[in-house]
Amino acid sequence: MLTGPHVEVDRKDVVATLTLTRPERANSLDVETARALRRAALGLARDESVRVIVLAGVEGFFCTGADLKYVHAGGAASELAYLAPATAGADRGHGVVMKEIVEYLHSTIAEIVRAPKPVVAAVDGVAAAGGFGLAMACDLVVASERARFEWAYARTGLCGAEGLTFLLPRLVGLRRAVELTTLGSRLDARAAVALGLVTAVHPAASFAAEVERLCGQLQTLPRSWAVTKGLLHQAAGMDQLDRHLDQELEHLVRVADGEEFAEGLARFVSARAPSVREP
């Protein structure tokens, strides 16, 4: 029942794996996929018979956040029908479509953080922008040797969202967080481990087996581990996440309605590199 468009849920005893299956768009999210992801994550987080959740992607991608080609095209009229007429008209920017996608993704991230069970990101490929944030919200992150992690927002003139401006300073410290968001480097799996973003790295050939082995350990945790998770989050200030997600979304929508993002989005869709690197 939790399976939806481009989202598959596989259940093995008490372990549930939620997999994004949209490789033709690098496992990016249009509104329909973002909604299905949120529905599946919420269902698994609240299902007491599920003891461990795994988030994964297919064919060399984890998730690359919002589908920017979908955003550039103005979204789907049927998805925006509940809004006032002409809300997404030609005289507006792209904020309304970004908001529709990212609201669902933010809700998914909040459910992961609140889930009274371990949530594992199994990253076997690229995790960029919102996909990076989705992975970082998980309790444990295991990566294959072909995994890559990238901030990516600045490439199209966007500010950060999907929890990354909240999570990165807590995971790597302020100085490193500024470096990652400013220089925009793509991190390989080993570099991500060194920074403390990833729990472990495994060869691609044995990755699935290693994820299964880890889940075998996690499913034996007592249910009281949920209390431990809550206390750790309280100590790290994670109780402020929901408010921060609201602020990220507000700023993201404003920036997405601007000319800088429109230009960056056009470059992205046409695969043109910027002629001048902005300071």
C-alpha positions as CSV (number, residue, x, y, z in Angstrom):
1,M,0.0,0.0,0.0
2,L,2.9,2.3,0.6
3,T,4.4,1.8,-2.9
4,G,3.7,4.8,-5.2
5,P,5.0,6.5,-8.4
6,H,8.8,5.8,-8.6
7,V,8.8,4.7,-4.9
8,E,9.1,1.0,-4.0
9,V,8.8,-0.5,-0.5
10,D,10.3,-4.0,0.1
11,R,9.6,-5.6,3.5
12,K,11.8,-8.4,4.9
13,D,10.6,-9.4,8.3
14,V,11.0,-6.2,10.5
15,V,13.3,-4.4,8.0
16,A,11.6,-2.2,5.3
17,T,13.6,-0.7,2.4
18,L,12.2,2.4,0.6
19,T,13.8,2.8,-2.8
20,L,13.5,5.6,-5.3
21,T,13.2,4.2,-8.8
22,R,13.5,7.2,-11.2
23,P,17.0,6.7,-12.7
24,E,16.1,8.3,-16.0
25,R,15.9,11.6,-14.0
26,A,18.7,10.8,-11.6
27,N,16.2,9.8,-8.9
28,S,15.1,13.4,-8.7
29,L,11.6,14.3,-7.4
30,D,8.7,15.8,-9.2
31,V,5.6,16.5,-7.1
32,E,4.1,13.0,-7.6
33,T,7.3,11.3,-6.5
34,A,7.9,13.6,-3.6
35,R,4.3,13.0,-2.4
36,A,4.8,9.2,-2.7
37,L,8.1,9.4,-0.8
38,R,6.6,11.3,2.0
39,R,3.6,8.9,2.3
40,A,5.8,5.8,2.4
41,A,8.3,7.3,4.9
42,L,5.4,8.4,7.2
43,G,3.8,5.0,7.0
44,L,7.0,3.1,7.8
45,A,8.0,5.5,10.6
46,R,4.7,5.0,12.3
47,D,4.4,1.2,11.7
48,E,5.4,-0.4,15.0
49,S,6.1,-3.7,13.3
50,V,8.9,-2.1,11.3
51,R,12.1,-2.0,13.4
52,V,14.5,-0.6,10.8
53,I,14.0,1.6,7.7
54,V,16.5,1.7,4.8
55,L,16.4,4.5,2.2
56,A,18.0,3.7,-1.1
57,G,18.0,4.6,-4.8
58,V,18.6,2.6,-8.0
59,E,21.1,2.5,-10.8
60,G,23.9,4.7,-9.5
61,F,21.8,7.4,-7.9
62,F,20.5,7.9,-4.3
63,C,18.6,11.1,-4.9
64,T,19.3,14.4,-6.5
65,G,16.6,16.5,-4.9
66,A,13.9,18.4,-6.8
67,D,13.6,17.6,-10.5
68,L,14.8,20.9,-12.0
69,K,13.7,20.1,-15.5
70,Y,10.2,19.6,-14.1
71,V,10.5,22.9,-12.3
72,H,11.7,24.7,-15.4
73,A,8.7,23.4,-17.3
74,G,6.4,24.9,-14.7
75,G,5.3,21.6,-13.1
76,A,2.1,19.8,-14.0
77,A,-1.1,21.8,-14.1
78,S,-3.0,19.0,-12.4
79,E,-0.6,19.2,-9.4
80,L,-1.2,22.9,-9.0
81,A,-4.9,22.9,-9.6
82,Y,-5.7,23.6,-5.9
83,L,-3.9,26.9,-6.1
84,A,-5.5,30.2,-7.1
85,P,-5.8,30.7,-10.9
86,A,-2.7,32.0,-12.6
87,T,-0.6,31.4,-9.4
88,A,2.0,29.7,-11.6
89,G,1.6,32.1,-14.5
90,A,4.2,33.3,-16.9
91,D,4.8,36.5,-15.0
92,R,6.0,34.6,-11.9
93,G,9.1,32.7,-11.0
94,H,9.5,29.0,-10.2
95,G,8.9,29.3,-6.4
96,V,5.4,27.8,-6.4
97,V,6.6,24.5,-8.0
98,M,9.7,24.3,-5.8
99,K,7.5,24.8,-2.8
100,E,5.2,22.0,-3.7
101,I,8.1,19.5,-4.1
102,V,10.2,20.7,-1.1
103,E,7.3,20.8,1.3
104,Y,6.8,17.1,0.8
105,L,10.6,16.5,1.1
106,H,10.8,18.5,4.3
107,S,7.9,16.6,5.8
108,T,9.8,13.3,4.8
109,I,12.9,14.6,6.6
110,A,11.0,15.5,9.7
111,E,9.4,12.0,9.8
112,I,12.8,10.4,9.5
113,V,14.2,12.5,12.4
114,R,11.2,11.7,14.6
115,A,11.0,8.0,13.7
116,P,11.4,5.9,16.9
117,K,13.6,3.4,15.1
118,P,16.9,3.5,13.2
119,V,16.8,4.9,9.7
120,V,19.7,4.0,7.4
121,A,20.7,5.8,4.2
122,A,22.2,3.3,1.8
123,V,23.9,5.6,-0.7
124,D,25.1,3.7,-3.8
125,G,25.7,6.6,-6.1
126,V,25.0,10.4,-6.2
127,A,23.3,12.2,-3.4
128,A,23.0,15.9,-4.3
129,A,21.1,18.9,-3.0
130,G,17.9,17.6,-1.5
131,G,19.2,14.0,-1.8
132,F,22.2,15.0,0.2
133,G,19.9,16.5,2.9
134,L,17.7,13.3,2.9
135,A,20.8,11.2,3.5
136,M,22.1,13.4,6.3
137,A,18.8,13.3,8.1
138,C,19.1,9.5,8.6
139,D,20.6,8.0,11.8
140,L,23.3,6.1,9.9
141,V,24.7,6.6,6.4
142,V,26.5,3.7,4.7
143,A,28.0,4.3,1.3
144,S,29.4,2.3,-1.6
145,E,32.8,3.3,-3.0
146,R,30.9,4.9,-5.9
147,A,28.9,7.2,-3.7
148,R,29.2,10.9,-4.2
149,F,27.8,13.8,-2.0
150,E,27.3,17.3,-3.4
151,W,25.8,20.6,-2.1
152,A,24.9,21.5,-5.7
153,Y,22.5,24.4,-4.9
154,A,24.8,27.2,-5.9
155,R,25.1,25.7,-9.4
156,T,21.6,27.1,-10.2
157,G,21.7,30.1,-7.8
158,L,19.6,28.5,-5.0
159,C,20.1,28.9,-1.3
160,G,20.3,25.7,0.8
161,A,17.2,23.7,1.9
162,E,16.1,20.2,2.8
163,G,17.7,20.5,6.2
164,L,21.3,20.9,5.1
165,T,21.9,24.4,6.5
166,F,20.7,22.9,9.8
167,L,22.4,19.5,9.7
168,L,25.8,20.3,8.2
169,P,27.1,22.6,11.1
170,R,26.0,19.9,13.6
171,L,27.7,17.1,11.7
172,V,30.9,18.7,10.6
173,G,31.1,22.1,12.5
174,L,30.6,25.6,11.2
175,R,33.9,26.1,9.5
176,R,33.6,22.9,7.4
177,A,29.9,23.6,6.7
178,V,30.9,27.0,5.3
179,E,33.6,25.4,3.2
180,L,31.2,22.8,1.7
181,T,28.5,25.3,0.9
182,T,31.0,27.9,-0.5
183,L,33.3,25.8,-2.6
184,G,30.7,23.3,-3.6
185,S,33.0,20.3,-3.9
186,R,31.7,16.9,-4.7
187,L,32.8,14.5,-2.0
188,D,33.6,10.9,-2.7
189,A,32.7,8.3,-0.1
190,R,36.1,8.3,1.6
191,A,36.2,12.0,2.0
192,A,32.6,11.9,3.4
193,V,33.7,9.4,6.0
194,A,36.7,11.5,7.0
195,L,34.4,14.5,7.6
196,G,32.0,12.4,9.7
197,L,29.1,12.5,7.2
198,V,29.2,8.8,6.5
199,T,29.3,5.9,8.9
200,A,31.0,3.3,6.7
201,V,32.1,2.7,3.1
202,H,31.9,-0.7,1.4
203,P,32.9,-2.0,-2.1
204,A,30.0,-1.8,-4.6
205,A,30.1,-5.6,-5.1
206,S,29.4,-6.3,-1.4
207,F,27.4,-3.2,-0.6
208,A,23.9,-4.9,-0.5
209,A,25.2,-7.6,1.8
210,E,26.8,-5.1,4.1
211,V,23.6,-3.1,4.4
212,E,21.7,-6.3,5.2
213,R,24.3,-7.2,7.8
214,L,24.0,-3.8,9.5
215,C,20.2,-4.1,9.5
216,G,20.5,-7.5,11.2
217,Q,22.3,-5.8,14.0
218,L,19.9,-2.8,14.2
219,Q,16.8,-4.9,14.3
220,T,17.9,-6.4,17.7
221,L,18.0,-3.0,19.3
222,P,15.5,-2.6,22.2
223,R,12.6,-0.4,21.6
224,S,14.0,1.9,24.3
225,W,16.6,3.0,21.8
226,A,14.0,5.4,20.6
227,V,14.4,7.2,23.9
228,T,18.2,7.3,23.4
229,K,17.7,8.8,19.9
230,G,15.4,11.4,21.3
231,L,17.8,12.4,24.0
232,L,20.7,12.7,21.6
233,H,18.6,14.8,19.3
234,Q,17.6,17.1,22.2
235,A,21.3,17.5,23.1
236,A,22.1,18.4,19.5
237,G,19.3,20.9,19.3
238,M,17.4,18.8,16.7
239,D,14.1,19.9,18.4
240,Q,14.6,23.2,16.4
241,L,14.6,21.4,13.0
242,D,10.9,21.9,12.1
243,R,11.2,25.6,12.6
244,H,14.4,25.7,10.6
245,L,12.8,23.7,7.8
246,D,10.1,26.3,7.6
247,Q,12.7,29.1,7.3
248,E,14.6,27.2,4.6
249,L,11.4,26.8,2.6
250,E,10.5,30.4,2.9
251,H,13.9,31.6,1.7
252,L,14.0,28.9,-1.1
253,V,10.7,30.0,-2.5
254,R,11.8,33.6,-2.6
255,V,15.1,32.8,-4.2
256,A,13.4,30.5,-6.7
257,D,11.2,33.3,-7.8
258,G,14.2,35.5,-8.7
259,E,16.1,36.1,-11.9
260,E,19.3,34.5,-10.7
261,F,17.7,31.1,-10.3
262,A,15.8,31.5,-13.6
263,E,19.1,32.0,-15.3
264,G,20.8,29.2,-13.5
265,L,17.9,26.9,-14.2
266,A,18.1,27.7,-17.9
267,R,21.8,26.9,-17.9
268,F,21.1,23.6,-16.1
269,V,18.4,22.5,-18.6
270,S,20.4,23.5,-21.6
271,A,23.6,22.0,-20.0
272,R,25.4,25.3,-20.5
273,A,28.2,26.3,-18.2
274,P,28.0,29.8,-16.8
275,S,30.3,32.2,-18.7
276,V,31.2,34.1,-15.5
277,R,31.7,32.6,-12.0
278,E,29.9,34.8,-9.6
279,P,31.7,35.7,-6.4
